[in-house]
Amino acid sequence: MLRVVVVALFMMMLLLPGNIRAQWPSDAAQNLIIGYGQFPELCGDNVGGAYVTHELGITYPRSLVMARVNASGVLPWSNAVHISGELPQQWYAQLIEDRAGGAIVAYHDVAESGTPHLVTFIDRIRLQRVDSTGNLLWGVNG
C-alpha cells in the first residue's frame, strides 16, 4: 500500500506544473503580498482583478511601482512596472481603470533641492496609461 502511495505522489509531482504561482489565500486571516512599500492605491481592472501602486523608499527620492493581480489572485507580470517621470521622485499616485483592461495613473513627479532649512520643490502632475500586460502606453515618463 505504501508503495502505491509513493508512486502516486511521484506521478503527481511529475504531472503538476513546476512553476507555482501566487493565488488568493483560502485562509481569510492571510493576505496576498503584492510588494513592499508605502501608500498603496488601487483600482479594478474591469475583469475581477486590480491594479496596485505603491511607493518604494521612505526618504527622497521615492519611486513608484505598479503591479497587477488577476481575479484568481495571480500576479501575471513577472515584475512590478516602474512608473517614472523626468524628475528624481514619483509619489502620491491615484488610479482609475481605463475601461479597456488597463489603468491610468496620476502621480507627482518631484525634485527637491536646497538645505534642510530652505527646501525648494519642483512638482509636476503626470499621467501614465498602463495596459493589462504592463506596457507603458504614454511614453517612458508619462
N, C-alpha and C positions, 0 to 999 in steps of 0.2 A: 504494500500500500504506500509506504513512504517513497519507494522508487517512482511510483506513478505520480505522486505529488511533485517530486523534484523534477521529473521530466516535464510535467505540465507547466511548472513555474519557469523552467528554462525555455520552453517553447513560447510562452507568453512574453518573456523578455526579448526574444528574437523578433517577435511579431509587432511589438509596441514600438512606436517611433522613438528614436534616440534623443530627439530634441523635445524636452519637456517644456511647456510654455506656461506662463502665469495664467491664472483664471480666478474668478471670484471665489473667495473662500466660502466653504459651506458653513463655517462657524461664524455666527453673527458677531462674536466678540473679536474677530480678527479683521484686519484691514488689508487692502491691496496697496502695496507700496508702489507709487508712481516714480518717485525720486526723492531727493533730499534737498531742502532749501526752505525758503520762507515766502509768505504772501501768495499762496496758491489762488488761482482764479480758474473757473471752468465754465464750459458751455456744452450743450448737447451737440451730437454730430448728425442728428436727424435720422439715425438708423439704430438708436438704442445705446450708443456709446457716448463718449465725451472726449473733449479736448481739455487739457490742463496745462496752464503755465505756472511757473514759479521762478523765484529769483535765487540765483546761486550767490553765495557770499553774504557776509554781514557788514562789510566795510567797502568803501569806494575802491575800485569800481565794481559794482554788481553786474551780473549778466542775467539774461532772461532766456529760459528754455521752455519748449512746448513738447508735450507728449500726447499720445492718443491711446485710449483704451476702448476696445470694441464692446459690443453688447454681452459677450461671453467673459469679459474680464481679461482678455488677452491684449498685450501691448504689441500691436502689429509693426511698429517701427523698431528697428534694432537699437537705435539711439534716439535720445531726445533731440529735437531740432533747435538750434541756436537762433534766437530772434535778435538780429543785430541792428545797429544803426551806424551813423557816421561818427558819433562821439563815443567816449570810453565806456559809458554806463547806460544800461537799459533797465527800466524798472516800472512798477505800478501798471501792470497790464490789465486790460479789460477785454473780454472775449464775447463774440457773438457768432452763431452759426451763419454760414453764407447761403444756406438753402440749396447748395449744390454738393453737399457732403463734406465740405471743408469748414474753415473758420476764418474770421477776420480778427486780428489782434490790434488794439490801440495801446500804445505804450509811450513812456517818456524816454527820450534819448538825451543824455545829460553829460555835461562836462563841468568839473569843479576846478577852481584854481584859487590862489591866494593863500593867506595864512589862516590858522585856526581862529583868529580873532576877526578876520575880514575875508570871508569866503565869497567868491563870485561864481555864479551859476550861468551856464548856457543850457536852456531847457527847450527841447523841441518835442512836439507831439507827432508821432509817426504811426503809420498803419502798415500792416503786413497781412497778406492773404495766404493761407496755407491749405493745400488740398489734402485729400484723405490719405495720400501716400507720403506726406511730409515734404512735398515740394513747395518752395517759396515762390509764389506767383507774381509778386510785385517787386522784383529785383532783390538783390542781396540785402540791401538795407531798408527795404520797405519804401 
